[in-house]
Amino acid sequence: MSSIYDFDALQINGKTVRLKKYQGKVLLVVNTASACGFTPQFGGLEELHQTYGGQGLVVLGFPCNQFGAQDPGSNDEIASFCQVNYGVSFPMMAKIDVNGAQADPLYKWLTEEAPGLLGSKAIKWNFTKFLVGKDGQVIRRYAPTDTPQGLARDIEAALAA
C-alpha cells in the first residue's frame, strides 16, 4: 500500500467506503473513544470539520475499545453518543482495533508511516491523530494530548500545499 487511498474502511453504518473517495483532500484520522478523559476532543474535531471542511479537510473518526475499555458500546450507540453529545457530523467509521494482531490494515500502515515517540509503532491511547496530505501521504502523527485546536496551523499548511 502506497497511500491512504489504497484502503477501504467500514463506516459506522456498516457500509464500506473506499478512502480513494477523499483523494485530493486533507485527512485527519483519529482513533476515538466515548468514555475517555480526551472524549471532549470530539467538540474540537467537529469545530475543525466545520471550519476547514469547505476548504478540503475531512476528519475521520475510528472508535476503538482497546484502551481502558473506554468505548464498549455498539456502533449504533457510539454514533448516537457522538451526535447527541458533540454534534459530530464528520464521518465516523465502525469500531476497530488499532494495535495487535487484529489491528485494522489502515492503522498498521499509518503507524509504519508515522511512528510515535522513540520509533514506537503502537498507538498509545485514544485520540492519537494522523494528518494526511492531499497526496495521500502521512504528514504527521499527534499525541492524544495534542488538542484539535493545536493542529490548525498544520491543517492550514496542508490545505495550502
C-alpha positions in Angstrom: 0.0 0.0 0.0 1.5 3.3 -1.1 -1.1 5.9 0.1 -4.2 6.1 2.3 -6.2 6.0 -0.9 -5.3 2.3 -1.2 -7.5 1.4 1.8 -11.2 0.8 2.4 -12.9 1.4 5.7 -16.2 0.3 7.2 -18.5 3.2 8.1 -20.3 3.2 11.4 -23.5 2.4 9.5 -21.9 -0.8 8.2 -21.2 0.3 4.6 -17.8 0.2 3.0 -16.2 3.4 1.9 -13.1 3.5 -0.4 -10.8 6.1 1.0 -10.0 7.0 -2.6 -13.2 8.9 -2.3 -11.3 11.5 -0.4 -8.4 11.9 -2.9 -7.2 15.5 -3.1 -8.5 16.2 0.4 -6.5 16.7 3.6 -7.5 13.9 6.1 -7.3 13.9 9.9 -7.6 10.3 11.1 -8.3 9.9 14.8 -8.9 6.8 17.0 -11.8 7.9 19.3 -13.5 6.7 22.5 -16.7 7.7 24.1 -15.7 7.4 27.8 -12.2 8.8 27.9 -10.7 11.9 29.5 -10.0 13.1 26.0 -13.6 12.5 24.8 -14.3 16.3 24.9 -11.9 16.5 21.9 -14.9 15.4 19.8 -16.1 19.0 20.1 -12.7 20.4 18.8 -12.7 17.8 16.0 -16.2 18.9 15.0 -15.0 22.5 15.1 -12.1 21.7 12.7 -14.6 19.9 10.5 -16.9 22.9 10.4 -14.0 25.5 10.0 -12.0 23.7 7.3 -14.4 21.2 5.7 -15.3 23.6 3.0 -11.6 24.0 2.2 -11.0 20.3 1.8 -10.4 18.9 5.3 -12.1 15.6 6.2 -12.0 14.3 9.8 -12.4 10.5 10.0 -13.2 9.1 13.5 -12.3 5.4 14.2 -13.8 4.2 17.5 -11.6 1.8 19.4 -12.2 -0.1 22.7 -8.5 -1.2 23.2 -7.6 1.4 25.8 -9.2 1.0 29.2 -12.3 -0.4 27.5 -13.5 3.2 27.0 -15.7 2.6 24.0 -17.6 -0.6 24.8 -20.9 0.3 23.0 -22.2 -0.9 19.7 -21.6 1.2 16.5 -25.1 2.5 16.8 -24.6 3.5 20.4 -21.3 5.2 19.6 -22.9 7.1 16.6 -25.7 8.3 18.8 -23.4 9.4 21.6 -21.2 11.4 19.3 -24.2 13.1 17.6 -26.2 13.8 20.8 -23.3 15.0 23.0 -20.9 16.7 20.5 -23.0 17.2 17.3 -20.5 15.2 15.3 -21.2 15.5 11.6 -17.8 14.3 10.3 -17.6 10.7 9.1 -17.4 8.1 11.8 -16.2 4.6 11.0 -17.1 1.3 12.6 -15.2 0.3 15.7 -11.7 -1.2 15.0 -8.6 -2.4 16.8 -5.6 -0.1 16.2 -2.9 -2.3 17.8 -2.1 -6.0 17.8 -2.8 -9.0 15.6 -6.3 -7.8 14.8 -5.3 -4.2 14.0 -7.0 -2.6 11.1 -4.7 -2.6 8.0 -5.1 1.2 7.7 -3.7 1.7 11.2 -0.9 -0.8 10.5 0.0 1.4 7.6 -0.4 4.7 9.5 1.9 3.6 12.3 4.5 2.4 9.8 4.4 5.7 8.0 4.5 7.9 11.2 5.9 6.1 14.2 5.4 7.6 17.6 7.9 8.6 20.2 11.2 6.8 20.1 10.1 5.0 16.9 7.2 3.1 18.6 4.7 1.8 16.1 1.9 1.1 18.7 -0.9 3.6 19.3 -0.5 4.6 23.0 -4.1 5.8 23.7 -7.3 7.2 22.4 -7.3 10.3 20.3 -4.0 9.7 18.6 -4.2 11.8 15.4 -2.7 11.4 11.9 -2.7 14.3 9.4 -2.6 13.1 5.8 -1.9 15.4 2.9 -3.8 15.8 -0.4 -1.3 13.3 -1.9 -2.5 10.5 0.5 0.8 10.5 2.5 1.1 10.9 6.2 2.4 14.4 7.2 2.5 14.0 11.0 1.3 12.0 13.9 0.0 13.8 17.0 -0.3 12.6 20.6 -3.7 12.3 22.4 -2.7 15.4 24.5 -2.4 17.5 21.3 -5.7 19.3 21.1 -7.6 19.6 17.8 -7.2 23.5 18.0 -3.4 23.0 18.2 -3.4 21.3 14.8 -5.0 24.3 13.0 -1.7 25.7 11.7 -0.6 22.3 10.3 -4.0 21.8 8.7 -3.9 25.2 7.1 -0.4 24.5 5.7 -1.6 21.1 4.3 -4.7 22.7 2.7 -2.5 25.4 1.1 0.0 22.8 -0.3 
